[in-house]
Amino acid sequence: EALLKEAVAAAVAAALVPEHEKYKALQTEIRAMQQQLKEKDEEIQRGMQEIERGKREIDRCKREIESCKQSAAEAAAEAQNAHSAEMA
């Protein structure tokens, strides 16, 4: 009977070894996937930051364009006034 118990325990242990190896392999795969997800998330965050920087740069350029338009309009008005004064 002790021999039978020992044989059963050995058979159960032998059956569990492949399952444990599968479990370890799955755990390794899960860790690798989690790392990939983390890296993709960081990549997305960097992309979002680049988009925000781009938006700020576009806004800055728009303000600069408006300022240039205003300066050009003022210069044109001054030139028109100077021309009008010459003609008078």
C-alpha positions in Angstrom: 0.0 0.0 0.0 2.8 2.4 0.8 4.4 1.5 -2.5 1.1 2.3 -4.3 0.8 5.7 -2.5 4.4 6.4 -3.5 3.8 5.4 -7.1 0.6 7.6 -7.2 2.5 10.6 -5.7 5.3 10.1 -8.3 2.8 9.9 -11.1 1.0 13.0 -9.9 4.3 14.9 -9.6 5.3 13.8 -13.1 2.0 15.0 -14.5 2.3 18.4 -12.8 5.8 19.1 -14.1 4.6 19.9 -17.7 1.7 22.0 -16.3 4.1 23.9 -14.2 6.4 24.5 -17.2 3.4 25.7 -19.2 2.5 28.0 -16.3 6.0 29.4 -16.2 6.1 29.9 -20.0 2.7 31.7 -19.8 3.9 33.9 -17.0 7.0 34.8 -19.0 4.8 35.6 -22.0 2.5 37.7 -19.9 5.4 39.7 -18.5 6.7 40.3 -22.1 3.3 41.5 -23.2 3.0 43.8 -20.2 6.4 45.3 -21.1 5.3 45.8 -24.7 2.1 47.5 -23.5 4.1 49.7 -21.2 6.4 50.7 -24.1 3.5 51.3 -26.4 1.8 53.5 -23.7 5.0 55.5 -23.3 5.3 55.9 -27.1 1.7 57.1 -27.2 2.4 59.6 -24.4 5.4 60.9 -26.2 3.3 61.3 -29.4 0.6 63.1 -27.4 3.2 65.5 -26.0 4.6 66.1 -29.5 1.0 66.9 -30.7 0.6 69.4 -27.8 4.0 71.0 -28.6 2.9 71.2 -32.3 -0.4 72.9 -31.3 1.4 75.4 -29.2 3.9 76.1 -32.0 1.0 76.6 -34.5 -0.7 79.0 -32.0 2.5 80.9 -31.7 2.9 81.2 -35.4 -0.7 82.3 -35.8 -0.1 85.1 -33.3 3.1 86.1 -35.1 1.2 86.2 -38.4 -1.5 88.3 -36.9 1.1 90.7 -35.5 2.8 90.9 -38.9 -0.5 91.6 -40.6 -1.2 94.3 -38.1 2.3 95.8 -38.6 1.8 95.7 -42.3 -1.6 97.4 -42.1 -0.1 100.1 -39.9 2.8 100.6 -42.2 0.4 100.8 -45.2 -1.7 103.4 -43.4 1.3 105.4 -42.5 2.5 105.3 -46.2 -0.9 106.3 -47.4 -1.0 109.2 -44.9 2.5 110.3 -46.0 1.5 110.1 -49.7 -1.7 112.0 -48.9 0.3 114.7 -47.1 2.7 114.9 -50.1 -0.2 115.4 -52.5 -1.7 118.1 -50.4 
